[in-house]
């Protein structure tokens, strides 16, 4: 029989946050590395947007993009922290020019918002830069 110490049975979060989802029930046995909880950091909201290949030509990691919520005139500034290396929405092989135009890439924007208005699941409109001639 394996005997666990109390120290081995405590969950410690690597960040301060709020539990947004419980993935395991009390008493449930978890495998090593299996997630027990999902944490959110309300003071560090982020958004995942999907942009076309054409729009991606004007965006790079580190850029700042403007965004707003429906019904809120406030402009929020988000920093591009990640851009997917591959297209996300490719249900079929894109052979024609039109099909290639349908490819979308995930872009992650991180916001520094202390107002608490940016919440998980809210739709947000992001203004993308226009191409320069």
JOJOVEN-V622669 format. One record per residue. N is the residue number from 1. PHI is phi in whole degrees, 0 to 359 (* if undefined). OMEGA is omega in radians with two decimals (NA if undefined). Layout:
BEGIN
n->{N | N}
phi->{PHI | PHI}
omega->{OMEGA | OMEGA}
END
This chain:
BEGIN
n->{1 | 2 | 3 | 4 | 5 | 6 | 7 | 8 | 9 | 10 | 11 | 12 | 13 | 14 | 15 | 16 | 17 | 18 | 19 | 20 | 21 | 22 | 23 | 24 | 25 | 26 | 27 | 28 | 29 | 30 | 31 | 32 | 33 | 34 | 35 | 36 | 37 | 38 | 39 | 40 | 41 | 42 | 43 | 44 | 45 | 46 | 47 | 48 | 49 | 50 | 51 | 52 | 53 | 54 | 55 | 56 | 57 | 58 | 59 | 60 | 61 | 62 | 63 | 64 | 65 | 66 | 67 | 68 | 69 | 70 | 71 | 72 | 73 | 74 | 75 | 76 | 77 | 78 | 79 | 80 | 81 | 82 | 83 | 84 | 85 | 86 | 87 | 88 | 89 | 90 | 91 | 92 | 93 | 94 | 95 | 96 | 97 | 98 | 99 | 100 | 101 | 102 | 103 | 104 | 105 | 106 | 107 | 108 | 109 | 110 | 111 | 112 | 113 | 114 | 115 | 116 | 117 | 118 | 119 | 120 | 121 | 122 | 123 | 124 | 125 | 126 | 127 | 128 | 129 | 130 | 131 | 132 | 133}
phi->{* | 269 | 250 | 262 | 269 | 302 | 298 | 282 | 254 | 259 | 269 | 237 | 277 | 284 | 221 | 285 | 187 | 241 | 291 | 256 | 201 | 260 | 264 | 220 | 265 | 304 | 90 | 287 | 271 | 249 | 283 | 303 | 85 | 285 | 286 | 255 | 220 | 248 | 250 | 242 | 245 | 303 | 277 | 229 | 291 | 214 | 226 | 253 | 244 | 239 | 237 | 287 | 301 | 296 | 293 | 297 | 297 | 254 | 233 | 219 | 302 | 98 | 295 | 251 | 243 | 267 | 213 | 211 | 268 | 300 | 76 | 231 | 283 | 297 | 263 | 258 | 256 | 241 | 263 | 289 | 258 | 201 | 229 | 298 | 282 | 231 | 296 | 272 | 257 | 232 | 282 | 215 | 290 | 269 | 259 | 268 | 301 | 296 | 296 | 293 | 292 | 277 | 292 | 238 | 243 | 283 | 231 | 259 | 250 | 250 | 248 | 250 | 238 | 258 | 284 | 81 | 283 | 278 | 239 | 302 | 90 | 285 | 289 | 225 | 258 | 250 | 271 | 269 | 294 | 271 | 295 | 264 | 292}
omega->{3.11 | -3.14 | -3.14 | 3.04 | -3.14 | 3.14 | -3.12 | -3.05 | -3.11 | 3.06 | 3.13 | -3.13 | 3.08 | -3.13 | 2.98 | -3.13 | -3.13 | 3.10 | -3.14 | -3.13 | 3.06 | -3.05 | 3.13 | 3.14 | 3.09 | -3.14 | 3.14 | 3.12 | -3.13 | 3.05 | 3.10 | 3.12 | 3.14 | -3.14 | 3.08 | -3.09 | 2.96 | -3.13 | 3.02 | 3.09 | -3.05 | -3.12 | 3.12 | -3.13 | 3.10 | 3.12 | 3.01 | 3.11 | 3.13 | -3.09 | 3.13 | 3.10 | -3.14 | 3.14 | -3.12 | 3.12 | -3.09 | -3.09 | 3.04 | 3.12 | -3.12 | 3.11 | 3.05 | 3.11 | 3.11 | -3.13 | 3.07 | 3.07 | 3.05 | 3.09 | -3.13 | -3.10 | -3.12 | 3.05 | 3.11 | 3.14 | 3.13 | 3.12 | 3.09 | -3.10 | 3.14 | 3.05 | -3.13 | 3.13 | -3.10 | 3.08 | -3.11 | -3.04 | 3.07 | -3.10 | -3.14 | 3.08 | -3.13 | -3.07 | -3.09 | 3.10 | -3.13 | 3.13 | 3.11 | 3.12 | -3.13 | -3.11 | 3.14 | -3.14 | 3.11 | 3.08 | 3.12 | 3.08 | 3.07 | -3.11 | 2.97 | -3.07 | 3.12 | -3.12 | -3.09 | -3.12 | -3.14 | -3.08 | 3.13 | 3.06 | 3.12 | 3.06 | -3.11 | 3.10 | -3.12 | 3.09 | -3.13 | 3.12 | 3.10 | -3.11 | 3.08 | -3.09 | NA}
END
